[in-house]
Amino acid sequence: MLFIDSKRKSEKTLERLYPDAIIVDVTSKAKDALIKLSPFYPHGDIPVPFSKNFTSMSVEGIWQGLKVFRNHDIDISSFSNEKMKNIKRTVRKFGIPLGHKKGVKGEEFLDYVEARILIYLPSYLWILQNKVENIMIRLREANKTKNIVLLDYTTNCDIFDKSKPLSHAFLIKAYVEEVYPQQELLLNEYSINNK
């Protein structure tokens, strides 16, 4: 069985909560190959949604690059960041974001939840399917017989909860369990709940 918990918890606490479980770090601070599951990891050649001929080094580069602020447009230089540092375009530096542009040359703006559904989810799915297949196969196999705890800095598993960043560990878990969130269903639910 797969669990998601906070990387900020002590090793002792995690061992007490999950006796006999395999505890794996899937953040940008992981010390092994699982670092490749971080949205910050520079896999390269990740297609930027709604942006023909544009690719990004990382999923986070796409997320940050398509973000628009009142006085700052998109920043395609985020797509080429391969250092896993200085990718975030923060409120502190740029002010309140207006949303995400639907593609590099798009004119439509997506709100935070729509951007999660249409930009982040498919970009992260692309790396799961195209860049880390071997890791996902091993996780799926191990999950058949062992408890596994995926450590992430955020544990928000609700795509519609805008108060916290979405946990990419949640997306890993969903992929392993073959229940990765479906765009159409999410958009329909979001539309119904926000009329």
C-alpha positions in Angstrom: 0.0 0.0 0.0 1.2 3.5 -0.8 1.1 6.4 1.7 2.0 10.0 1.4 3.7 11.9 4.3 5.7 15.0 5.0 9.5 15.1 4.3 9.6 17.4 7.3 8.8 14.6 9.8 11.7 12.9 11.6 12.9 9.5 10.6 11.9 8.2 14.0 8.4 9.5 13.7 8.0 8.0 10.3 9.3 4.6 11.5 6.8 4.7 14.3 3.9 5.6 12.1 4.8 3.1 9.3 6.6 0.1 10.9 8.1 -2.2 8.2 7.4 0.3 5.4 9.8 1.4 2.8 10.3 5.1 3.2 11.3 7.0 0.0 12.1 10.6 -0.6 10.6 11.8 -4.0 11.7 15.4 -3.5 14.4 17.5 -5.1 16.5 16.6 -2.0 16.4 12.8 -2.6 19.8 11.2 -2.5 19.2 8.5 -5.0 17.6 7.9 -8.5 14.2 8.9 -7.0 15.2 12.5 -7.3 14.1 12.0 -10.9 10.5 12.1 -9.7 10.8 15.7 -8.5 9.0 18.2 -10.7 12.3 20.2 -10.5 14.4 17.5 -12.1 15.9 18.5 -15.5 14.8 15.6 -17.7 14.7 17.8 -20.8 12.5 17.7 -23.9 9.2 17.9 -21.9 6.6 19.3 -24.2 5.1 22.6 -23.0 1.3 22.3 -23.2 -0.4 24.3 -25.8 3.0 25.5 -27.1 4.1 23.9 -30.4 7.9 23.5 -30.7 8.5 24.5 -27.1 10.0 22.1 -24.5 11.2 22.5 -21.0 13.9 20.9 -18.9 11.5 20.3 -16.0 7.8 20.3 -15.1 8.4 23.1 -12.6 10.0 25.1 -15.4 6.8 24.8 -17.4 4.6 25.7 -14.3 6.7 28.8 -13.4 7.4 29.8 -17.0 3.7 30.1 -18.0 2.8 32.0 -14.8 1.7 35.6 -15.4 1.8 38.5 -12.9 0.3 41.9 -13.1 3.6 43.5 -14.2 5.4 40.4 -15.5 4.4 38.2 -18.4 5.5 34.6 -19.0 9.2 33.8 -18.7 10.3 31.1 -21.2 13.8 31.2 -19.7 12.3 29.1 -16.9 12.0 26.2 -19.5 15.8 26.1 -19.9 16.7 26.0 -16.1 18.6 22.8 -15.5 20.0 23.5 -12.1 16.9 22.7 -10.0 17.4 26.1 -8.3 16.0 29.6 -8.8 13.1 28.3 -10.8 10.2 29.6 -8.7 8.7 32.9 -9.6 7.3 34.0 -6.3 4.7 36.4 -5.0 7.4 38.0 -2.9 9.4 38.9 -5.9 6.7 39.4 -8.6 3.5 40.2 -6.7 0.2 38.4 -7.0 -0.1 36.1 -10.0 -3.0 36.7 -12.4 -2.9 33.1 -13.6 -1.2 31.0 -16.2 -1.2 31.6 -19.9 -2.6 28.7 -21.9 0.6 28.2 -23.9 3.5 30.4 -24.8 1.6 32.2 -27.6 -1.8 31.8 -26.1 -4.1 34.6 -25.2 -6.3 32.8 -22.8 -5.6 32.9 -19.0 -6.2 29.9 -16.8 -6.9 30.2 -13.1 -4.9 28.2 -10.6 -7.0 25.1 -10.7 -7.5 25.1 -14.4 -3.7 25.5 -14.8 -3.2 22.5 -12.5 -5.5 20.4 -14.6 -4.4 21.6 -18.1 -0.7 22.3 -17.6 0.7 20.6 -14.5 -1.1 17.2 -14.6 -0.3 16.4 -18.2 3.3 17.7 -17.9 3.9 15.5 -14.9 2.2 12.5 -16.5 4.5 12.9 -19.5 7.6 12.4 -17.4 6.0 9.5 -15.6 5.3 7.8 -18.9 8.4 8.9 -20.8 11.3 9.6 -18.5 10.9 7.4 -15.4 9.2 4.3 -16.6 11.7 1.9 -14.9 11.2 3.6 -11.6 7.4 3.4 -11.9 7.6 -0.3 -12.8 9.7 -1.0 -9.7 7.4 1.0 -7.5 4.4 -0.8 -8.9 6.0 -4.2 -8.3 7.2 -3.3 -4.7 3.7 -2.0 -3.9 2.2 -5.4 -4.5 4.0 -6.8 -1.4 5.2 -3.9 0.7 4.0 -0.7 2.3 5.7 2.3 0.8 5.7 5.9 2.1 6.3 8.6 -0.4 7.8 11.7 1.2 7.0 15.1 -0.2 7.2 18.7 1.2 3.5 19.1 0.6 0.8 16.5 1.2 -2.1 18.2 -0.5 -3.9 15.5 -2.5 -6.9 17.7 -3.5 -6.5 19.2 -7.0 -9.2 21.8 -6.2 -7.6 23.0 -2.9 -5.8 26.2 -3.9 -4.6 26.9 -0.4 -1.5 24.7 -0.8 0.6 23.4 -3.6 -0.4 20.0 -5.0 1.7 17.0 -3.9 3.5 15.4 -6.7 3.7 12.3 -4.5 0.0 12.1 -4.8 0.4 12.0 -8.6 3.0 9.2 -8.3 0.7 7.2 -6.0 -2.3 7.7 -8.4 -0.1 6.6 -11.4 1.1 3.5 -9.6 -2.5 2.7 -8.6 -3.7 3.4 -12.2 -6.1 6.1 -11.1 -4.2 9.2 -12.4 -6.5 12.2 -12.5 -8.4 12.6 -15.7 -8.5 16.1 -17.3 -12.1 15.9 -18.7 -13.6 14.7 -15.4 -11.8 17.3 -13.4 -12.7 20.1 -15.7 -16.4 19.0 -15.6 -16.4 18.8 -11.8 -14.6 22.2 -11.5 -17.1 23.8 -13.9 -20.1 22.4 -12.0 -18.8 23.5 -8.6 -17.9 27.0 -9.8 -21.0 28.1 -11.6 
